[in-house]
Amino acid sequence: MPITETALLEALKTVVDPNTGRDLVSTKALKNLRVDGADASFDVELGYPARTQIPALRQALIDAARRVPGVGNVSANLSVKIVAHAVQRGVQLLPGVKNVVAVASGKGGVGKSTTAVNLALALAAEGASVGILDADIYGPSQPMMMGIAGKPESHDGQTMEPMENHGVQVMSIGFLVDADNPMIWRGPMVTQALEQLLRQTNWRELDYLIVDMPPGTGDIALTLSQRVPLTGAVIVTTPQDIALLDAKKGLKMFEKVGVPILGIVENMAVHVCSKCGHAEHIFGEGGGRRMAEQYGVDYLGALPLALPIREQTDAGRPTVVADPDGEHAAIYKAVARRVAVKIAVAAKDYSARFPTISVSKTT
């Protein structure tokens, strides 16, 4: 009895993508199914970085295909194709950058920058090309967190080359000024400086640019959310009621300017004593999850209040690179994967497909 494509597709439908919860046939990720006698081959194209998960997913698909009677050799080619997705209307896109993700909080001190750097490193670890823009002019922390010193080069006197470490491109005002000098600038100057950092950096073909936003919802944060072409925003909060109160304001700010909320990260959710193992919810319990439910957005995950996370980040080797197989890195990687999957299913950017129309006066 000859093998049919229908039988193979039905078998392959039993394999569910662990990140989306859907099979790869109905989502049209599976392509180019071919049957040649007893041999079968197909391609799978994922829209998010998944370097560590591809081998297991490939094997699951091969095993499913081989369960069809008569199937011999099975060839499965899995690849990743990350594309640009839609941003706010009327905002100029960034050359060389496919997707821009804001990591924001309503207030400072909730671990926003730590979350941003580990999110970037987790995406890079899964095979994506990633950059970080440190948009906190008054308190730039990414140079220290990424273990980078020195000043960026300029080959033409007008644009800057991003600094780089741990496989991630980075730009920050911290590279351009002395670390001990306070930035005594008013809002318009800060906004102009951020525009220059964003648009005069030669970002090299990024799948994701993570923007470590300034805390709060003031003029600078609002202007950034209106001028930076954002694919989406991640809100970082602690479970504490005061932090949640401000985080909600940050969430509503992005909604008002048309930026999708990719989800909420609950930081410092629990502290586990390193001596006795007692777990204590110092800042409250479940506040981030309740906020996500209240506003109908994804709850991306919870990070503990843990000494190693602080020590590793201060040393310029954030958790995802300092302890890549550890428990805390696994949480950051899961959060990054959920963010990438959320972006992958969002509306795509088709602006590049349309020709530029110019009107000229003729006589």
Buried (B, 14 or more C-beta within 10 A) or exposed (E): EEBEEEBBBEBBBEBEBEBBEEBBBEBEBBEEBEBEEEEBBBBBBBBBBBEEBBEEBBEBBBEBBBEBEEBEEBEBEBEBEBEBBBBBEEBEBBEBBBBBBBBBBBBBEBBBBBBBBBBBBBBBBBBBBBBBBBBBBBBBBBBBBBBBEEEBEEEEEEBBBBBBBBEBBBBBBBBBBEEEEEBEBEEEEBBEBBBBBBBEBBBEEBBBBBBBBBBBBEEBBBBBBBBBBBBBBBBBBBBBEEBBEBBBEBBEBBBEBBBBBBBBBBBBBBBEEEEEEEEEBEBBBBBBBBBBEEBEBBBBBBBBBBEBBEEBBEEBBBBBBBBBEBEBBBBBBBBBBBBBBBBBEBEEBEEEEEEEEEEEEEE
